[in-house]
Amino acid sequence: MSVMKEFRDFAVKGNVVDMAVGIIIGAAFGKIVSSFVGDVIMPPIGVLIGGVDFSGLAFTLKDAAAGSPAVVISYGKFIQTVVDFTIVAFAIFIAVKAINTLKRKAEEAQKAPAEPSAEEKLLTEIRDLLKERR
């Protein structure tokens, strides 16, 4: 088997394609969540705590000098990233919980024995009567 054929078989398998679609959708979802946090959630939180813009919060370690930028620790951006992560993690948790609930219901439905039909009941009675005659 040639390397190209092996690669083609690998690349077009359903799992690889599904994973690629998931990664692309996940990246887009991450952008949406970042915008939601940065543009919708953080401004009201900033107003509630005194008009603070989180993205601008930073410690300056070294001021800008001729030709070199300032050295800062941008902890406001870190706070925003933590909030982004928390929202994404919660959304994934809710999705996984919903999927697990649906799977559990499907498993319970499969485990519950179906009520025998009238024909099956009749055949069972006939079988039992034949056993008694022997």
N, C-alpha and C positions, 0 to 999 in steps of 0.2 A: 504494500500500500504506500503510495507516494505521500510525501509530507503535505503537499497541497491538498490532496484528497482528505487526509486526516484533519487538516485545519478546516476545510470546508465543512466536513461532518461535525466538527466541534462548534464552529461558528453559527451554524444554522439549526442547532438543536434548540428545542423549545425552551429549555431552562436558561440558556445563554441569552436568547432574545428577550425572554421575560425579565431576566435580571437587568438587561440594558434598559428596557422600558421603565422598570422600577427606579433605576438610578436617575434617569432623565426626569421622571416625574418627581422624584425626591428632591432633586436640585431645584426644580421650579417651585416646589412647595416650600423649600427653605427660603427662597427669595420672597415669596408671598408672606411667610411668617416674619422674616426680617423687616419687611415694609410695615406689616401690621404692628409689630412691636415698636419700631422706631417712629412711625408716623401716627399711630393711634393710641397705643398703650402708654408709652413713656412720656409724651407731653402732659397728659393729665396728672400722672404721678409726679412729674416735675413741678407742676403748678401746686399740687397738694403739699409738697414739702418746701415751698417757698420759691417757686420759679426757677428751679435748677434744671439746666439742660444737661442730661447725663452724658451725652456724647462729648461734651466739652470738659468733663471732669478729668483732671490729670494732676500728677505731681511733676514739677519741673526739677530734674536732677541737675541739669546744666543749661544755663541760658544760651541762646544763640550767639555765636561769635562771628567774626568776619569770615564768611564763606562756609560755616558749618551750622547746621540746623540745631535747634534746642533738643536736648535729650529729656524725654518725658515718659512717665508711666501713665498710660491712658486707662485708668481704672473705670471710667465712665463707659467706655466702649466694652470693657469686660463685663460690666453689670448688664449692659444691653444684650450681649451675647449669651449670658447666663439665662436671662429672661427668654430669649429666642429658643434656647435649648429646652427650657422647661415647658414652653408651649408645644414645641414639636414632640417632646417625649410624652406629654399628656395626650396629644392627639393620637399618637401611635398606640399608647396604652388603651385609649377608648376603642380604637379600631380593632386591636387584637382581642380585647375583651368581648366585643360584639361578635367577632368571628368565632371565638371559643364558645360563646353562648349558643350560636347557631349550630356549631359542630356537636355540642352536648345534646341539644334538642334532637338533632338528626340521629345520634347514636341511641338515645332513649327510644325514639320512634322505631328504630330497627330492633331493639331488644324486646320491646313489648310484643308478645305473641298475638297474631291476628286472630280474631274470633273465627272459628271454623264455619264454613258455609253450611247451608242446609243439606247439600249433597254429601259433604264430608261427615256430617253428623249421622245421616242415614247409613252411609257405608260403615261407619264405626259400629252402629247398632247391629247391622247385618253381620259384621265380623264377630262381635261379641256373642250373638246368637249361634253362629256356626261353631264357635269354641265350646259353647255349652253342650251342644249335641254330641260332641266327640267324647 
